[in-house]
Amino acid sequence: LQASQALLKHENQGLRHSLKLKQRDYEIPVGALELESARESHTTAILYSPRKICNAKTRRLEKDRKNEEERLEKLWMKDLRAEAKLITQERTRIAREERVKEKERRAQEKAEKAAARKALKHQRNAEKAIKLAQLDKRKASKPACQPQPKKRCVGSVAGGGAAAQPKSAPTPTLTRRGRTINTPGRFR
């Protein structure tokens, strides 16, 4: 337990140290020029030539200009995204309204068709009722239909010389393997 606490304490100290390194050093003012020193000096007073100061100023102006361009570009992109979002929202709203209108139109057509079917059904029922009422009345008698003449077997004329040939036996039924099936006489 003690060892784990020591490890956690050491880890926390390391994290705090890394956070301190990331923070800005407040001893250097914000508006200070970034001047390059040629060597490590142990004094705080360093003299720079006017040329180095001029170069540092131009570097700062260039850096400020780039930062401003990036800021403006980000704003422009943000506006573009906002416009695109508005356009897509408008399109979805229009599509939603069209879907609602189409749904209402289909519902109205369906209701009209149902009403037409219902009216047609009522009309048919009324016609059927009238026909049934008329069927109840006695109709005139119809003449009896004539019976159809009986069909006669076509064969040779009686006393014709040649006798009629007897029926040939039906072809034998076969199994899948090709063997004949012998059917009993009562089923023939």
C-alpha positions in Angstrom: 0.0 0.0 0.0 2.8 2.4 0.9 4.7 1.5 -2.3 1.6 2.2 -4.5 1.1 5.5 -2.8 4.7 6.5 -3.4 4.3 5.5 -7.0 1.1 7.6 -7.4 2.8 10.6 -5.7 5.8 10.4 -8.0 3.5 10.1 -11.1 1.4 13.1 -10.0 4.6 15.2 -9.5 5.7 14.2 -13.0 2.4 15.2 -14.5 2.4 18.5 -12.6 6.0 19.2 -13.9 4.9 18.5 -17.5 1.9 20.8 -17.1 4.2 23.6 -15.9 6.4 23.2 -18.9 3.4 23.6 -21.2 2.2 26.8 -19.6 3.5 30.2 -20.8 6.4 31.8 -19.0 4.9 35.0 -17.6 8.2 36.6 -17.0 8.4 37.3 -20.8 5.9 40.0 -21.8 3.4 39.1 -24.5 4.4 41.9 -26.8 8.1 41.2 -26.6 9.9 40.6 -29.9 11.3 37.2 -30.6 15.0 38.1 -30.9 17.6 35.4 -31.6 20.6 35.4 -29.3 23.8 34.2 -30.8 25.2 32.7 -27.6 24.0 31.8 -24.1 24.5 34.8 -21.9 24.3 34.7 -18.1 23.2 38.3 -17.9 19.7 39.7 -18.4 20.9 42.8 -20.3 21.5 41.9 -24.0 22.1 44.5 -26.7 20.7 43.9 -30.2 21.6 45.7 -33.4 18.9 47.7 -35.2 19.0 45.2 -38.1 18.0 42.3 -35.7 15.3 44.4 -34.2 14.0 45.3 -37.7 14.1 41.6 -38.7 12.2 40.6 -35.6 9.5 43.2 -36.3 9.1 42.0 -39.8 8.8 38.4 -38.6 6.2 39.5 -36.0 4.2 41.4 -38.7 4.4 38.3 -41.0 3.3 36.1 -38.2 0.4 38.4 -37.2 -0.7 38.6 -40.9 -0.7 34.8 -41.2 -2.7 34.5 -37.9 -5.2 37.0 -39.2 -5.5 35.2 -42.5 -6.1 31.9 -40.7 -8.7 33.5 -38.4 -10.5 35.0 -41.4 -10.4 31.7 -43.3 -11.8 29.9 -40.3 -14.6 32.4 -40.0 -15.3 32.1 -43.8 -15.4 28.3 -43.5 -17.7 28.6 -40.4 -20.0 30.8 -42.4 -19.9 28.3 -45.3 -20.8 25.4 -43.0 -23.6 27.4 -41.5 -25.0 28.3 -44.9 -24.7 24.6 -46.0 -26.5 23.5 -42.9 -29.3 26.0 -43.5 -29.7 24.8 -47.1 -29.9 21.2 -46.0 -32.4 22.1 -43.3 -34.5 24.0 -45.9 -34.3 21.0 -48.3 -35.4 18.5 -45.6 -38.2 20.8 -44.5 -39.5 21.1 -48.1 -39.2 17.3 -48.6 -41.1 16.7 -45.4 -43.8 19.1 -46.5 -44.0 17.4 -49.9 -44.3 14.0 -48.2 -47.1 15.2 -45.9 -49.0 16.7 -49.0 -48.5 13.4 -50.9 -49.7 11.4 -47.9 -52.8 13.6 -47.6 -53.5 13.4 -51.4 -53.2 9.6 -51.3 -55.5 9.4 -48.3 -58.1 11.6 -50.1 -57.9 9.5 -53.2 -58.3 6.4 -51.1 -61.4 7.9 -49.4 -62.8 8.9 -52.8 -62.3 5.3 -54.1 -63.9 3.8 -51.0 -66.9 6.2 -51.4 -67.2 5.3 -55.1 -67.1 1.5 -54.3 -69.7 2.0 -51.5 -72.0 3.9 -53.9 -71.6 1.2 -56.6 -72.3 -1.5 -54.0 -75.5 0.3 -52.9 -76.5 0.7 -56.5 -76.0 -3.0 -57.2 -77.9 -4.0 -54.1 -80.8 -1.8 -55.2 -80.8 -3.4 -58.6 -80.7 -6.8 -57.1 -83.6 -5.9 -54.9 -85.6 -4.7 -57.9 -84.8 -7.9 -59.8 -85.7 -10.1 -56.9 -89.0 -8.3 -56.6 -89.6 -8.9 -60.3 -88.7 -12.6 -60.1 -91.4 -13.2 -57.5 -94.0 -12.4 -60.2 -95.3 -15.4 -62.2 -93.7 -15.6 -65.6 -95.3 -16.9 -68.8 -94.8 -20.6 -69.2 -92.1 -21.6 -71.6 -92.4 -24.4 -74.1 -90.9 -27.7 -73.0 -87.4 -28.2 -74.3 -87.1 -31.1 -76.7 -85.0 -34.0 -75.5 -81.7 -34.5 -77.4 -81.6 -37.6 -79.6 -79.6 -40.5 -78.1 -76.2 -41.1 -79.5 -75.7 -44.4 -81.1 -72.5 -46.5 -81.2 -70.8 -46.3 -84.4 -70.0 -49.7 -85.8 -70.3 -51.8 -88.8 -73.7 -52.4 -90.3 -75.5 -55.4 -89.0 -75.1 -58.4 -91.3 -72.1 -56.7 -92.9 -69.8 -59.7 -93.4 -66.9 -58.9 -91.1 -67.4 -59.3 -87.4 -66.4 -56.5 -85.0 -63.0 -57.0 -83.4 -63.1 -57.7 -79.6 -61.5 -55.1 -77.3 -57.8 -55.5 -76.9 -56.5 -56.0 -73.4 -55.2 -52.8 -71.7 -51.5 -52.3 -71.8 -49.9 -53.8 -68.6 -49.0 -51.4 -65.9 -45.3 -51.2 -65.2 -43.2 -50.5 -62.1 -40.4 -48.1 -62.0 -38.0 -50.9 -62.7 -39.9 -52.0 -65.7 -41.7 -55.1 -64.3 -45.4 -55.7 -65.1 -47.9 -55.5 -62.4 -50.4 -58.3 -62.4 -53.8 -56.8 -61.4 -56.4 -59.1 -59.9 -59.4 -60.0 -62.0 -61.9 -58.1 -59.8 -60.2 -54.8 -60.5 -60.1 -55.4 -64.3 
